[in-house]
């Protein structure tokens, strides 16, 4: 995100014209950053700042869901050799050229290497855990209630803070014989639902526009879960006929479930956006006080996005000054009642100016790319 924040922002913001482009942009960016949560964070920030409409944002999030499902398949290959290589090369680049783009790429390599190492350790740790008597009793109870199994899958995703980790854990449990194949499918469905709940929790303190994106994503996943859960057992019986191990079938189910669900729901992004707007109303402003609108704290780790936020807030100062000059003109022509409004506008401008200054002060200057530093100087 810090290395290609500006370019990822350009890719997403320029792909809003058509739904297929928005879908592919969400998929591609997720494949690049290895996280649908990161893509959702970017998209949510754009919506919160009125850079992207709610409908294309929901399409991008659907694409991100497909992207993370495809990455689950990639990460099931034996990549144990890749983890130490990425960490080694990443450390060399990061320590040697920390303040450059190459140094930030080294940080990316370290992060990806640690992700692969963590997933490998999860797989290694699960096998002995499944042999414990208490754990076997718990898994033995996951046999009949599909709704309960899906709920447990959602809890897995929330606890692990990743639907990808929950799905890979489910595949490992299936390979170890700890859970049956139908239960595994329910856990995968629940893990997808859990990622939607996680997005809602992450955006609970955000503005209404940002919460609508998370709500739309959650509702899409909820609808998909309710549609497919009644058919889990027939589907499991049909998939058993394929010449693949059950653990591989779990991953393929995760991929194709998300692919079909997301493609089928793209045409309904518009109606879903309208529903979310009805369910989450804009917060009324207290009085007429002008408050910062675009200074999203979650964007501070992406300097290009933070600079864009500050620039948009600066434009609001220009709009406020234009209104202030209009009120000044009225005061000078014998309307003293506008004097109080004029003073309020001056206070609002000072509030915005101070907020922008403090926001830029919190931004990590040492991680700005050269073109971003130039942009910051221009602002």
N, C-alpha and C positions, 0 to 999 in steps of 0.2 A: 504493500500500500504506500509506503513512504517513497519507494523508488519510482513507481510508475503512477502515483496518485493523480497527477495532472492528466496523463494519457488515458487512464481508466475512466476518469471523469468525462473526458472528451468522447470516448467511445460510447459510454452510457447515455450522455446527454444528447448526442447526435443520432441516436438510434430510436428516437421516440416517435418518428413520423409514421412508421408502419409496424404493425404487431409482429410480423415475422422477424424484422430487424431487431426489435426490442427483445424478443424471445432469445434470439441467437446471441445478442449482446450479453444478456444475463447468464446464459450458458457458458459463453467463452470467458467472461471475466471470472466466473466461479472456477472454471478449470485452471485459470492462471493463478489465482490467489488461494486455491485449495480450500475454499470455505464459502458456503452459501450465506453464512452469517455475515461475513465481510461484505459480500455483494449487497445483501439486504441493508446493511448499515449505510453503504454508499447511496443506494436508491432512496432509503428513508430520509437521508440528509437532503437529497435533491428535492424531494417532495415537501419537506419542511420549509425549504427556502423558495418554493414556487418555481424551481428550475425545471421540474418534470411534473406532468399531470398524473393524477392518481391511476387512471386506466393504463397507460404505458408502464407505470411503475409496477403494477400488479403483474403485467405480462413479463417484465424483467425478472420478477421474483419467481414466477413459474419456470422461467428458463434456468434460474439459479438452482432450483430444486432438481432439475434434470442434470445439471452440471455436477452437483455433489453426488448424485446417484452414479454417474459415470465414473467419478473419481473413486467411489467405493469399489468398483470392479477393478480399476487399475491397481489399487492398493492391496488387492488380494493376491497379486503375483508375489513371488519371492524377491523382495527388494532389500533383504538384509544386508547385502553387499553395498547398497547405495547409501545407507544411513551414515556409516563412518566416513565415506568418501565426501558426502555433502558437508558434514560437520567440519572435516579437516580443511577442505578448500574454503569453506565459508569463514573459518577462523583466520586463515591466512589473509584473505582479502579484507576482512573487517578490521583486523588489528593493523594491517599494513597501510590501508588507505581508508581510514574510518570516515573522513569528512567528504568523501567523493561518492559518486554513484556506484562505482565498483565496490566500495566499502559497504554500501547499503545492499548491494546484490549479495555480498558475503553474509550479511545478516539474514537475508532470505534463505540462503543455502543452509545456514545453521538452523533456522526455524523448520525448514522442510526435513532436514536430517533428524531433528528431535521428534518431529511428528511420526516419522517412520519408525524410529526407535521406540517411541511410546506404544505404537500399535503392536509392534513385535513383542514388547514386554507384556502387553495385555493378553496376547495369545498364549504366551508361555505361562502366565500366572493362572489362566483360567483352568487349564487341565488339572493341576493338583487340587484346586478349589472344588471342582466338581466331584471329587472323590470323597469329600467330607460328608458324613452322615446327615448333618443338619441341612446342608445345601441340597442334598438329594431329596430330602423331605420337602423342602420348599419347591423345588422344580417339579416334584411329583404332583403337587397340587395344581400345576398349570396344565390341566388336561381337558377341561370341558367348557368353561365360560369364555367365549371369544371376547366379550366386552372387557372382562377382567384382565385377560391376557394383553389386550391392546392398551389398557390403562397402565399395566406394568411396563410395557414397552415405552410408553410416554414418560414414565418416571425414570426409566433408564436413560433416556435422551436428556432429560432435564438435569439429572445428577451428573452425568458425564459431560454436560454442556455441549453435546454434539450428537446429532442423529447418526452421523457417520460412525462414530465410535460405538454407539449402541447397536447398529446393524452388524458391524464386524464382530462385536461380542456375541451377538445372537448366532451368527454363522459358526463361530468357534464352539459355542455350547451345543449347537446341532451336530457338529462333527464329533464332539466328545460323547454324544448320545445322552446328554443331560436333559434335553427337551425333545419333544416330538416335532415332526415337520410342520403340522398344522399350527402348533403353538408358536413355532418360529415365525411363520407368516404373520400371525397376529401381532407378535412383538415388533416386527418390521413396520407394520401399518401403524402401530402405536408410537414407534420411534419417530416416524414422519410427523405424526400429530404433535408429539412432544416438542419437535423443533419449532412448530408454529406457536405453541404455548411459551416457549423460551423467548421467541421474538416479542411476544406481547409483554412479557416480564421486563425485557430489556428496554422497551419503549414506554413503559408505564408512566414515566415522568416527562416524556416528550410532549410536543404540542399535538393538537388534534390531527393535523395533516399527517404527521409521522405515525401516529397510532392507527390511522385508517389503513396504512400499508400493512402493518402487522396484523390487524384484524382481518383484512381481506385474505392474506396468506393463510391465516388460521382457519377461516371459513372454507376456503378451497380445500384444505387438507381434511377438515371435518366432513365435508360432503363426500370426498373421495373415500374416506374411511367407512362411512355409513353405507356407501354403495357396495363396497367390495367385501366387507366383513361377513355378510350372510353367505357368501359363496366361497369362504375359505376352505372348507372341507372338500367340496367337489373340485376346487382348483388344485388343492394339494394332491388329490388322487390322480388328477390328470397329469400333473407335473412329475409324479413318481414314475411315469412311463418313459420319461426322458432318460437317456443313458449318461446321467451326470450324478455326482455325489450330492447328497442333500445340502451340504454347506455351500456348494456352488449354486445350487438351485435357489437358495435363500438370497444370494447376491443378485442373481439374474432376475428374481422376482422383484427385488428392490428397484432395479434399473427399469424394467419394463412397466412396473406399476406407476412409477413417477413419470415415465415418458408418456404413457397413454393418458394418465390423469391430467397432466399439464397441457398436452396438446388438445385434449377434449375441452378443457376449461378456458383456453385462450379466447374463444368467441364470447365467453360470458364475463370477460374482464370489465366491460362497460357497465352492465347491470350490477355487478358486484361493487364497482366503485360507487354507484349511486346508493346502493344499500348501505355501504360503510359511511357515506356522508350523512345518511339519515340517522344511523345509529350513534355516530360520534359527531356532535355539533361543534362548531367553532366556539372557543371560549370568548364570552363577552369581555371587552376591555373595561377596566375599572375607570369610570369617568371618561375623560378625554385624554388621559395621560398617554403619551407616546412612549412605548417600551421597545427595547431591542427585539427584533424579530428573526434575524438571520444568523445570529452568533451562536452556532451550535457547538457546544463544548466537545462533543464526540468527534468533530472534524479536526480538532487540533493536532491529532497524530498524522493527518494528511495535509501538509502545509499548503498545497495548491488549493485544496478545497477551503481551508481556513481563510486564505487570502481572498478567495471569491466571496466568501461570507462577509468579510470586512468591507469589500468593495460595494456589495449590495446594500449593506447598512449605511455606508457613506452616501449612497444615492438617496437614501431616505432622509438624510440630513439636508440634502439639496432640496428635496420636495418640501420639507418643513420650513426651510428658509424662504422658499418661494411663497408659501402661505403666510409666513411672517411678514414679508414685504407687503403683501396685499392688505393685511391688518394694519400695518404702519401707515399705508396710504389712506385708509379710512380714518385713523386717528388724526392724521394731519389735516383732514378735511372735515373736522368737526364731529366725529363720532367717538366720544370719550369712552363709551361702553366697551369698545374694542381694546382698551388699554390693558385690562385684566387678561384678556385672551392673548395679547401680545407678550405679556410677561410669562404666561404659562408656556407659550411656544418657545421662548428663550430658555426656560428651564428644561424643557424636553430636549432641545438641541444639545444642551450641556450634558444631559443624562446619556444621550446617544454617543456623544463624543467621548465621554469618559469610558463608556462600555466598550467602544471600539478600541480605545487605547489599551485598556486592561486585557482585552481579548488578544490583541497582537502581542502584548508582552508575555502572554502565556504560551505562545507558539514557539516550538523548539527551533531556534534560528540555525543551529549548527547542522540541522538535517534538511535545510532548504537546498533544492537543486539550484544550479546557476540561473536558469531562466526564471525560477520562482523568486530568487533573491532580487532579480531585476524587477519582477512584477511588484514585489513588496516595496522596493524603492520608489517605483512609480506611484503606488498608492499613498 
